[in-house]
């Protein structure tokens, strides 16, 4: 029988500030130990303020590698693209070399984009840090209830029937997201209480399936606690 994932819950009154400290620490450790920092960004509204704060971080940006956990199949400059949000508040004005910002080519369609992104990921071992969110239905990235292939061997998977628009998306797989030195969930808002309660009760919501051997950390605001 599989052991339950070790999930460490951290109540946070200042989510973006606490997350910034975590990102800064992981980046410093990775750059010192391996000379490169691979981070996976989350979409949605929750990490927006964190990305704005990251723009002020003092670090060697030339050694950052930016990846995305999922993307909506929309035109590249569409306002609802995860890469567009991160670009507007942080990445477009950052000194990170453009070749090191790995945007999912979701405008090509879910199947082709998943294949192309998997090819980009082929040379990457473990991510240093994966940022994830939690949907009200328990989804994370674009891994939705009833649609997750937990044992998928693919690094990136196409999504064709997402219950939230747009229905066509690309997501890193459970296996690939879990191949990380640290996973940090950012959770806020009263609307997340049911999903959090299900997670704490041991239900197999998609967010709970993402778990490296060392477990995951969850920064959660008090209003999201059941």
N, C-alpha and C positions, 0 to 999 in steps of 0.2 A: 504494500500500500504506500502511495506517495505521502511523504510528510507534508504538513501544511507549510505554506510559505511564512517565513519569519517576517512579520510586518511591524515596524517600529513607528508608532504614532507620536508626533510632536505637535502639541498645541502651539499655534503661532498667532500673536496679536498683530504682527507686522510681516505679512507673508512675503512681500517682495524683498524687504530688507533682509529677512532671515534667509531667503533663497539666494540672494546675492552673496552673502557670506559663504554659503555652501559652494556655490559655483566658483568663487574666487579661490577657496581653499583647494578644491579639486583641480583647478587649472594650475595652481602653483605646484601642487604635488606632481601632476602629470608632466609638466614642463621640466621640472627638476629631475624626474626619474627617467623619462623617455624622450624628452625633447619635442613632444607634440601633444596637443590636447584635442581629443575627439569628443565633441558634445552633440547630442541629439536634441533638437528643439521641439517643443510642444506647440500646438496651435491653440485657437480659442482666445477668449478674452483674459483668462486668468493670468497668463505670463506676460501680458503686454507691459505692465509697469516694471517687471523684472528686466525686460529687454531694454527699456528706456534707461534703467539704472546701470545696466552693463556697459552702456556707452561711456560711462565715466570711470570705468575700471582701469587701473594702471597695470598693464600686463604686456607681454610680447605677443601682440596680435598676429605677427607674421607666422606664428607656429600654431595657430588655432585652425581646426578643421570643423566646419559647421555642416551638420546633417539635419534632416527633418524626419520626424516620426511618421507623418502622414501628410497627404495633400488632397485637395478637392480637384476633380477634373474640370477645370475652368481655364479660360485664357490666362496667360502668364501674368498679366497686369491686373487681373480681376481683384476687386477690393476684398473678396472673401477668401482669397488664397492665403494659406498660412505663411507662405514665403513673402507675400506682399506685405502682410502686417509686420513681420519681423524686419523686412527691409525698410519700411517707412519709419519705424521707431528706433532702429538701431543699425542694421547691416549696411544699408545704402551709403551711409556716411562714415562707416567704420574703415579703419586701415587694413582690415583683413583682405588679403589678395582675393580677387573675384574667383579665381580658380579653386579656392579653398572653401567656397560657399556652395555646397552641393544641393541645388534645388531639384526637387522631383519634377521631371518633365511631364506633369500630369495633363498638360494640354494635348498630348499625343494620344490620350485614351488610356484607360486603366491597365489593360493587358500589356501594351507596348511600354508604357512608362514603368511598370513594375519590373519588366525584364531589363530595361536600361538602367534602372536604379540599382538592381541587384548586381549588374556588371560593375558599376562604380564602387559598390561595397565589397567586391570580391577581395580587394587587397587590404581591407581593414580587419584587424583582429577584434579585440574587445573595445567597445566604446569606453571612454573614461567616465562619462556622465550622461545619463538619459533623463530628460525632463518629460514628465507625463502629466496629464490632467485626468479628471474623472467626470464622466457625463452623468446626468440624472438617472439614466438607465443602466449605469455601471460600465459603459463603454470607455475605452481609452484608445488614443490615436484614432484610427478608423476601424477598430475591432469591436464589432457590435454583438450584443447577445444573440445567440443562435446562428451566428455566421463565422465563428472563429474556428479555424483548423489549428488546434493547439500544437500538433506535431508536424506542421508544415515544414518541409525542408527548404523552402524558399526564403530568401532574405526579405524580399518585398512581394506583397501579394495584391492582386487586383480586387477591388470591391465593386460589385455591380448593383446591389440592392440595398444600399444604406437606408435606414429608416428616417434619416434626416437629409434634407437636400444639400448638395446635389447627390443623387443616388450612386453616381460613379466616382470612385476614389482610389487612391493607392495608399497602402499602409505597410510599415515594417511589420514583419510577422512576430508572433509571440516569442518564438525561438530567438530571432535576431535582436529584438528589444532586450531580451533577458541576457544576452551575451555582453554584459557590461560590468565594469568595476563598481559602479554605484547607480542606483535608480532612485530618483526623487520625484514623488508625486506632489503636485500643488493642488490643494482642494479648498474651495471656499464657497460660501453661500448656502442658505437654508434649503435650496433645491437639491442639494447633494445628500441630505440626511438619510433618505431611504437607501440610496446606493451605499453609503457608508455603513449603515446598519446591516445591510446584506453582506458587505465585505467582512465586517467584524464577526458576523454569525457564521462565517465559513462558507458562504454560498459561492459558487464558481462563476462570479461575474467576470467579464473579460479583464478588468483591471487586476483582479486577484491572480490571474493566470501568468502575468508577467513577473517573473521572479528568478533572479540569479541565485547561486548557491548561498551567498551571504545575506540574502533577503533584500527588502526594500525599506525606504524611509518615506514617510508621509508627513508633509507639513500641512496642517489643517487649521483653519480658523474656527473659533468657538461656535459660530453660527451654523457650521456644517456638521457639528457633532450631534448624533441622535440623542 
